[in-house]
Amino acid sequence: MLLSGCVGFGEEYTRIEGFSNRDAGAIVLKGTTREPRLGNPPHRVYETPMGMLNAIGLQNPGVDRVVDEILPGLDFSETRFFANACGSTIEDYAEVTRRFDDSPIDAIEINISCPNIKEGGVSFGNDPDMSARVVEACRNQTSKPVIAKLSPNQTDIQENARRCIDAGADALAVINTMMGMAIDAETRKPVIGNVRGGLSGPALKPIALLKVQQVYEIAGPRNIPIIGQGGITNATDAIEFIIAGASTVGVGTALFYDPLVCTKINDGIAGYLKRHAMASVSELVGTLSY
């Protein structure tokens, strides 16, 4: 899957020579709010060792424009398109979900864990009760699959996963970015205009792997699929996430320097399955031995 915030609203990638939407099992659209948002002040993106900080601030044209103007331009015959619903209140999340329910979108990811806005996001995603309330409110507004995107910035991700499943989540995205910051030593000021931002990229991978394994202990027995994400840059990374319990994987930061990485990952996974005499990825899910 191509992760939210990394490919805009999907149409940007059509301009890249050699890319096909068929290389991705799904494309998660940019985070969408009830009303248009201008986002955070610059700087919004900063490269770090083995990663990237971003604090875009959910800049988007609002759900009405996305549903009415952007979705009709997407080719739903090529791949799946998932919405990413965001909000500052539970009512906001519910309304965005309601609008996407009456659209051709294939599933709705509930972004309860965005670390680069000053309200909503983080407070919802780090509190199991609030997470469950958001998921329940969205569940009541749609018959489409609901995916809860879990935050690594919390004390007990297993409890949060359990509560989200009980509230009606059909799948879990594990994990969102971690909070971080960068400082300009000469000016003694934060580099990111929002002060803090979400850390993504290979630096996040060991943490993300652990969180997937922990969540799988809760979600696996209940047959709730996990989208594993966080620092995946090649087929071996993806395979490790699947072994830890992910049913599928998401790629984000790697797309910025290798837009065609999905083809390489797919080929690598296929080769691994062949070498190990497996007929499908499902045989590999959650096979960590310890």
C-alpha positions in Angstrom: 0.0 0.0 0.0 1.1 3.6 -0.6 0.6 5.4 2.6 -1.4 8.6 3.4 0.5 11.9 2.9 3.1 10.4 0.6 1.2 10.4 -2.7 -1.2 13.3 -2.3 -4.6 12.3 -3.6 -3.3 9.6 -5.9 -3.2 11.4 -9.2 0.3 12.8 -8.6 1.9 9.4 -9.2 0.4 9.1 -12.7 3.1 11.5 -13.9 6.0 9.2 -12.9 7.3 7.2 -15.9 7.1 3.5 -15.3 4.7 3.7 -12.3 1.4 1.8 -12.4 -1.3 1.9 -9.7 -1.4 -1.9 -10.2 1.9 -2.1 -8.4 0.1 -1.1 -5.2 -2.6 -3.1 -3.5 -4.1 0.2 -2.3 -3.4 3.9 -2.2 -4.3 5.8 0.9 -5.3 9.3 0.1 -4.1 12.4 1.9 -5.6 13.1 5.3 -8.9 14.8 4.8 -10.8 17.1 7.3 -14.3 18.4 7.4 -13.2 21.9 6.4 -10.3 23.0 4.2 -7.0 23.4 6.1 -3.9 25.5 5.1 -1.6 23.4 7.2 1.4 24.4 9.4 3.9 27.2 8.8 7.2 26.2 7.1 9.5 24.5 7.5 7.3 21.4 7.1 9.8 18.7 6.1 13.4 18.0 7.4 15.7 15.1 6.6 17.2 13.4 9.6 19.7 10.5 9.8 17.9 7.4 8.4 14.6 9.3 8.4 12.4 12.3 7.8 10.5 14.7 10.0 7.3 16.1 8.6 4.7 18.5 10.0 2.4 19.3 7.1 -0.5 19.9 9.4 -3.1 18.1 7.3 -3.3 20.7 4.5 -6.2 19.6 2.3 -9.2 21.1 0.4 -11.8 19.6 2.7 -13.9 16.5 2.4 -16.6 18.0 0.1 -14.1 19.0 -2.6 -12.3 15.6 -2.3 -15.5 13.7 -2.8 -17.0 15.9 -5.4 -14.0 16.9 -7.5 -11.0 14.6 -6.8 -12.5 11.1 -6.5 -14.2 11.3 -9.9 -10.8 11.7 -11.5 -9.3 8.5 -10.0 -9.3 5.2 -11.8 -10.8 2.7 -9.4 -10.3 -0.1 -11.9 -6.6 -0.1 -11.3 -6.3 -0.4 -7.5 -8.1 0.2 -4.3 -8.4 3.8 -2.9 -8.7 4.3 0.9 -9.7 7.6 2.4 -7.9 9.0 5.5 -10.4 10.7 7.8 -9.1 13.3 10.2 -10.7 15.7 12.7 -10.4 18.0 15.7 -13.5 16.6 17.4 -15.4 13.3 17.3 -18.1 15.0 15.4 -15.6 16.0 12.7 -14.4 12.5 12.3 -18.0 11.2 12.0 -19.0 13.8 9.4 -15.9 13.1 7.2 -16.7 9.4 7.4 -20.3 10.0 6.5 -19.3 12.0 3.4 -16.9 9.3 2.3 -19.5 6.6 2.8 -21.5 8.1 -0.1 -18.5 7.8 -2.5 -16.7 5.1 -4.4 -13.9 4.9 -1.9 -13.0 1.3 -0.9 -12.3 1.8 2.8 -11.8 4.5 5.4 -8.7 4.9 7.5 -9.4 6.7 10.7 -6.4 8.9 11.5 -6.5 9.0 15.3 -2.8 9.4 15.7 -1.4 12.3 13.7 1.5 13.8 15.6 1.9 17.1 13.8 -1.3 19.0 14.6 -1.9 20.9 17.8 -5.4 19.5 18.4 -7.3 16.3 17.9 -5.0 13.6 16.5 -2.5 12.9 19.2 -4.8 13.3 22.2 -7.3 10.9 20.5 -4.7 8.3 19.5 -2.9 8.2 22.8 -6.0 7.6 24.9 -7.7 4.1 24.4 -11.1 5.5 25.5 -11.0 8.4 23.1 -9.7 6.2 20.3 -12.6 3.8 20.8 -15.1 6.7 20.8 -13.8 8.0 17.5 -13.8 4.6 15.9 -17.3 3.9 17.2 -18.6 7.3 15.9 -17.1 6.6 12.5 -18.4 3.0 12.4 -21.9 4.3 12.9 -21.6 6.4 9.8 -20.4 3.9 7.2 -20.8 0.3 6.0 -17.3 0.5 4.4 -14.3 -1.2 6.1 -12.9 1.0 8.9 -9.2 1.0 9.6 -7.9 2.4 12.9 -4.4 4.0 12.5 -2.6 3.4 15.8 -0.1 5.7 17.4 3.3 4.5 18.7 3.3 7.5 21.1 1.3 5.7 23.8 1.7 3.6 26.9 -0.2 0.5 25.9 -0.8 -0.1 22.2 -2.3 -3.5 22.9 -5.1 -2.0 25.0 -5.7 0.7 22.3 -5.9 -2.0 19.6 -8.3 -4.1 21.7 -10.6 -1.1 22.3 -10.6 -0.1 18.6 -11.5 -3.6 17.6 -14.3 -3.7 20.1 -15.5 -0.3 18.8 -15.9 -1.7 15.3 -12.5 -1.4 13.5 -12.2 -3.9 10.7 -8.4 -3.6 10.5 -5.5 -1.8 12.2 -2.7 0.3 10.6 0.4 -0.1 12.8 2.1 2.4 13.2 1.9 6.1 12.5 5.0 8.3 12.8 6.7 9.0 16.2 7.0 12.5 17.5 10.3 14.2 17.1 12.1 17.5 16.6 15.1 19.1 15.0 17.1 22.1 16.3 19.2 24.6 14.3 22.2 25.0 16.6 23.2 28.4 15.2 19.8 30.1 15.7 18.9 27.9 18.6 15.4 27.5 17.1 13.4 24.5 16.0 13.8 23.7 12.3 10.2 22.6 12.0 7.7 25.5 12.0 5.4 23.5 14.1 8.3 22.7 16.6 7.6 19.0 16.5 6.8 16.6 13.6 6.3 13.0 12.8 9.5 10.9 12.3 9.3 8.3 9.5 11.7 6.3 7.6 14.2 3.4 8.4 14.9 4.8 11.8 11.4 3.9 12.8 11.5 0.3 11.6 12.6 -1.5 14.9 9.9 0.2 16.8 7.3 -0.4 14.2 8.2 -4.1 14.0 7.7 -4.5 17.8 4.4 -2.7 17.7 3.1 -4.9 14.9 4.1 -8.0 16.9 2.4 -6.7 20.0 -0.8 -5.8 18.2 -0.8 -9.1 16.4 -1.1 -10.9 19.8 -4.4 -9.1 20.2 -5.6 -8.9 16.6 -4.4 -12.2 15.3 -6.8 -14.4 17.3 -9.7 -12.2 16.3 -8.8 -12.4 12.6 -8.3 -8.6 12.4 -5.8 -7.8 9.6 -2.8 -5.5 10.3 -1.3 -3.1 7.9 2.4 -3.0 8.9 4.2 0.2 8.3 7.2 2.2 9.4 10.6 2.3 7.6 9.9 -0.3 4.9 12.3 0.2 2.0 12.8 -3.2 0.5 11.4 -6.7 0.3 13.3 -8.0 3.4 11.8 -5.2 5.5 8.3 -6.1 4.2 8.8 -9.8 4.9 9.9 -9.1 8.5 6.7 -7.2 9.1 4.6 -10.0 7.6 6.4 -12.5 9.8 5.6 -10.3 12.8 1.9 -10.4 12.0 1.1 -7.9 9.2 -1.3 -9.1 6.5 -0.1 -6.4 4.2 2.5 -3.6 4.4 2.5 0.1 3.7 5.3 2.1 2.1 5.8 5.8 2.6 9.1 7.6 3.0 10.9 5.3 0.6 8.7 6.6 -2.2 10.3 10.0 -2.0 13.6 8.6 -3.2 12.5 5.5 -5.1 9.0 6.0 -6.6 9.1 2.5 -8.1 10.1 0.7 -4.9 6.7 -1.2 -4.8 7.6 -3.3 -7.9 10.9 -4.3 -6.3 9.2 -5.2 -3.0 6.5 -7.3 -4.7 9.1 -9.2 -6.7 11.2 -9.8 -3.6 8.2 -11.2 -1.7 7.3 -13.4 -4.6 10.8 -14.7 -4.7 10.9 -15.4 -1.0 7.6 -17.3 -1.1 8.9 -19.5 -4.0 12.2 -20.3 -2.1 10.2 -21.3 0.9 7.5 -23.3 -1.0 4.7 -21.0 0.1 1.7 -20.5 -2.1 0.6 -17.1 -0.7 1.6 -14.4 1.8 -1.1 -15.6 4.2 1.0 -18.6 5.0 3.8 -16.3 6.2 1.6 -14.0 8.4 2.4 -14.2 12.1 5.0 -17.0 11.8 7.5 -15.5 14.1 9.0 -18.3 16.3 10.0 -17.5 19.8 
